[in-house]
Every structure is written in C-alpha cells, then in structure tokens.
C-alpha cells in the first residue's frame, strides 16, 4: 500500500515529502522502574509519557520547500505530519522539527536549486 507524506502548519499548505528508504518510525516511552528495599522487593513502574519519532532523509527537494522547512526549524514552529494511504485515510500527528541543525544545508550537485537533508520529527502532547 503506497503512502504520501506531508509536513505543514495545516493540511491546506502542507509540503509533500518523498522519504528515502531509511524512513523510520519509533514509539518512545519515558518511564522509570524502581524496586523497593526490604523483604517484598516490590517493582514499581512510573510511566511519564510516550511520544512518536519519525526520521528520514530526503533528496531532490525544491528550493522553496527547503527554505520553508528551514524557516519552520528556525522559528520552532508547531507542525503536523500527515500520512495518507492509497485508500485516502489520513493519519495526522502534531510534531516539532528536532534536528540539531537546519534540515537542509546542502544542494544535490550538479543542481543548485534542489536540496538534500534529513528530517527528524517528534510528537508532543
């Protein structure tokens, strides 16, 4: 089943992305496990929350799209990541760009108007 991927502040102005084969989805739990002292040795688990993480690289991104995504990163903009399957069902996740540096920093030679980079998105609650 093919999927289409979009990133934007809303569905009307979202940018379509074409992830490379390194696309990775991870569900991350933030929890602590504690065993009490004494005879019982009770095990207690404190779950603080969980979140989704999406990471992938993209190539051949148009200049205007790469500038927009870098602008979102610069301004720490709240975004939505839309995944639309071939049946038309849409899964939308509220995300932030979590790259340690700007997502698009280099062009795809010999082109000066097509960019490549990596995208790291994490959901928030």
Residue pairs with C-beta under 8 A, 6 or more apart in sequence:
1 85
1 86
1 87
2 85
2 86
3 83
3 84
3 85
3 86
4 16
4 83
4 84
5 16
5 17
5 18
5 19
5 81
5 82
5 83
5 84
6 14
6 15
6 16
6 17
6 81
6 82
6 83
6 84
7 14
7 15
7 17
7 69
7 79
7 80
7 81
7 82
7 95
7 119
7 121
8 14
8 15
8 79
8 80
8 82
9 72
9 77
9 78
9 79
9 80
10 80
11 80
11 82
11 90
11 92
14 80
14 82
15 65
15 68
15 69
17 56
17 58
17 61
17 119
18 58
18 59
18 60
19 56
19 57
19 58
19 119
20 56
20 57
20 58
20 59
22 55
22 56
22 57
23 54
23 55
23 56
24 53
24 54
24 55
24 56
25 52
25 53
25 54
26 52
26 53
26 54
26 55
27 50
27 51
27 52
27 53
28 50
28 51
28 52
28 53
29 47
29 49
29 50
30 47
30 48
30 49
30 50
30 51
31 45
31 46
31 47
31 48
32 45
32 46
32 48
33 43
33 44
33 45
33 46
34 43
34 44
34 45
34 46
35 41
35 42
35 43
35 44
36 42
36 43
36 44
49 125
51 122
51 123
51 124
51 125
52 93
52 95
52 122
52 123
53 98
53 120
53 121
53 122
53 123
54 81
54 93
54 95
54 119
54 120
54 121
54 122
55 118
55 119
55 120
55 121
56 118
56 119
57 116
57 117
57 118
57 119
58 116
58 117
58 118
58 119
59 108
59 114
59 116
60 108
60 114
60 115
60 116
61 69
61 104
61 114
61 115
61 116
61 117
62 113
62 114
62 115
63 113
63 114
63 115
66 103
66 104
66 115
66 117
67 104
69 97
69 103
69 104
69 119
70 102
70 103
70 104
71 77
72 79
72 97
73 97
73 99
73 102
73 103
74 102
76 96
76 97
77 97
78 94
78 96
79 94
79 95
79 96
79 97
79 121
80 92
80 93
80 94
80 95
81 92
81 93
81 95
81 121
82 90
82 91
82 92
83 90
83 91
83 93
84 90
84 91
93 121
93 123
94 123
94 124
95 121
95 122
95 123
95 124
96 121
96 122
96 124
97 103
97 119
97 120
97 121
98 120
98 121
98 122
99 118
99 119
99 120
102 117
103 117
103 118
103 119
104 115
104 116
104 117
105 117
106 115
106 116
106 117
107 113
107 114
107 115
107 116
108 114
108 115
108 116
